[in-house]
Amino acid sequence: MPRIIVLGGGVCGLTAGMLLTRDGHEVTVLERDAAPVPESVDEAWEKWSRDGVTQFRLAHFLAPAGRVVLEDTLPDVLAALDSAGALRLDLLGLMPPNLAEDGARAGDERFVTYTARRPVFEQVLGAAAEGEPGLEVRRGSAVKELTMRVGSGTPHVTGVRLHSGETLPADLVVDAMGRSSQMPRWLSDAGIGPLHEESEDSGFIYYGRYFRSADGTTPQPIGPLLAPIGTFSILTLPSDSGTWAVTIVASSGDQVLKRMRDPDLWTAVIEACPLHAHWLAGEPISDLESMGGVLDRYRRPLIDGRPLITGIALLGDAWACTNPSLGRGMSLGLLHTQCLREVVSSHLDEGPLEFAQAWDAVTEAQLTPWYRETVAEDRDRLHEIDALRNGLEPAAPSERSAVLRGALNTAMLHDPDLFRAYLASRSVFTPLSETFAEDGAAERTLELAGANERLLLPGPSREELLALLG
Ligand SMILES: Cc1cc2nc3c(=O)[nH]c(=O)nc-3n(C[C@H](O)[C@H](O)[C@H](O)COP(=O)(O)OP(=O)(O)OC[C@H]3O[C@@H](n4cnc5c(N)ncnc54)[C@H](O)[C@@H]3O)c2cc1C
């Protein structure tokens, strides 16, 4: 029976651990954070120390594609999430009423998700993984380095060494150590690489906090969950048990907006946004937290089409991570994990090189388009913010894909199928590049965008914003 070691017990590590165990592999998940999984979701929210996941108490939303992966592969976990108070949310509820009148379409039910605060999600996942027969989850086990066989051929990972000095052999090591994965350094210390890496600061900073209602309800969204308002955006995410997150997303270069670290000023900015002020009507259950320096980063351990190393698979954020305001990371990670299960089952027996090539091919085909599109969308928005900060009209984009993405923001408000295409992108079902490749979709988008004014969401002008921030 192949022995698999998964490094990191976050969303992807635990999911991979459970799926691979259910397929009959001998799996150990090694998680650096020592704190045990709390008994209850309330304890997880109040006390769970998860230093390994900096964003643990920041806004998190599970997109519908993530729900589908759980439903198909771990229905027991989805049921437990539901029992833990996860919110069932139908993104079609965001559709403007005039479009909704057009009636339902086959497949509309796919836009439903179950979402919860990150500590709640991880508590449910953690408890399920620990109860999984045959799966070993070791918390407080920090991995120090890889053990390898280095000879004349491609270097091969044979296992890992922990900080305690213990070594564990493996037929496959899965790197699910998230954004902070030290894998490239470990490879470089062993004289391997460098692996292909593209990395840039996504350019955004987040200021957010969670609220809870007295009656268990969550505010009704008016407009998109991520709403651009001039030089900032507001992200409003309904969540479990009558809680929700409100986050302001700004350009990290916009120094004056850093004053929003002050909760009173942050509140004043939200209050000045008529479609969003009602999201403040609850009891704050977290401090105002901020996070910047979030990287867009993509890694590919191949050189000239040949794997740099075998015996290892980069998974989830350890493979690629982006600006999180589109809320795709966990769902992409879950899709990636589902791919891992398939490639392990179809290729692990064929040999390390075959496995590495198959893993790369699937990742490139299924996941990389999402990475590229998310980074492109971020750049569109940052260019717009930069122009508006300087009092300029944002320049029309020259690339056709950017033109189409911009046009869709207007066109989708006038066509129910384009609105669904937008939701399919937000839900992590279909990248916009695929939608626009369909017959007539690009033409229809451009036609409707040309015939209608762009809808600007109400909120303070740049001058009013600066005045609010003093
Ligand atoms: C501010 C912010 C908001 C976000 N919001 C959303 C959202 O709304 N929706 C969404 O889908 N995604 C969101 N994301 C992205 C999401 O959090 C990640 O995509 C997801 O957590 C990736 O899961 P992972 O398992 O790959 O890594 P992680 O969840 O980061 O887990 C990595 C694990 O590896 C462990 N580890 C690290 N080093 C070692 C070591 N040496 N030995 C052993 N263990 C180790 C860590 O302790 C950690 O537990 C957000 C991210 C940020 C930064």
The ligand as a Gaussian input file, in Angstrom:
#p B3LYP/6-31G(d) Opt

LIG

0 1
 C       -7.027000      37.565000       3.857000
 C       -7.408000      36.287000       3.166000
 C       -8.756000      36.013000       2.941000
 C       -9.125000      34.861000       2.253000
 N      -10.452000      34.657000       1.985000
 C      -10.825000      33.573000       1.282000
 C      -12.201000      33.341000       0.967000
 O      -13.082000      34.121000       1.282000
 N      -12.503000      32.220000       0.278000
 C      -11.554000      31.332000      -0.134000
 O      -11.909000      30.350000      -0.777000
 N      -10.257000      31.528000       0.150000
 C       -9.868000      32.618000       0.837000
 N       -8.551000      32.816000       1.119000
 C       -7.582000      31.837000       0.639000
 C       -7.588000      30.592000       1.513000
 O       -7.361000      30.946000       2.847000
 C       -6.488000      29.652000       1.009000
 O       -6.608000      29.483000      -0.378000
 C       -6.566000      28.290000       1.690000
 O       -6.404000      28.415000       3.070000
 C       -5.477000      27.378000       1.138000
 O       -5.485000      26.173000       1.841000
 P       -4.152000      25.320000       1.996000
 O       -4.571000      24.083000       2.696000
 O       -3.469000      25.237000       0.685000
 O       -3.195000      26.179000       2.927000
 P       -3.434000      26.697000       4.419000
 O       -4.862000      26.704000       4.735000
 O       -2.660000      27.957000       4.529000
 O       -2.771000      25.585000       5.325000
 C       -1.373000      25.374000       5.378000
 C       -1.059000      24.603000       6.634000
 O        0.314000      24.171000       6.586000
 C        0.867000      24.279000       7.883000
 N        2.336000      24.328000       7.770000
 C        3.102000      25.340000       7.255000
 N        4.412000      25.003000       7.333000
 C        4.476000      23.765000       7.874000
 C        5.554000      22.892000       8.203000
 N        6.838000      23.222000       8.006000
 N        5.257000      21.677000       8.754000
 C        3.967000      21.314000       8.973000
 N        2.907000      22.129000       8.695000
 C        3.154000      23.335000       8.154000
 C        0.232000      25.557000       8.424000
 O        0.295000      25.611000       9.830000
 C       -1.206000      25.431000       7.894000
 O       -2.033000      24.758000       8.793000
 C       -8.145000      33.944000       1.814000
 C       -6.790000      34.208000       2.056000
 C       -6.424000      35.379000       2.697000
 C       -4.960000      35.676000       2.878000

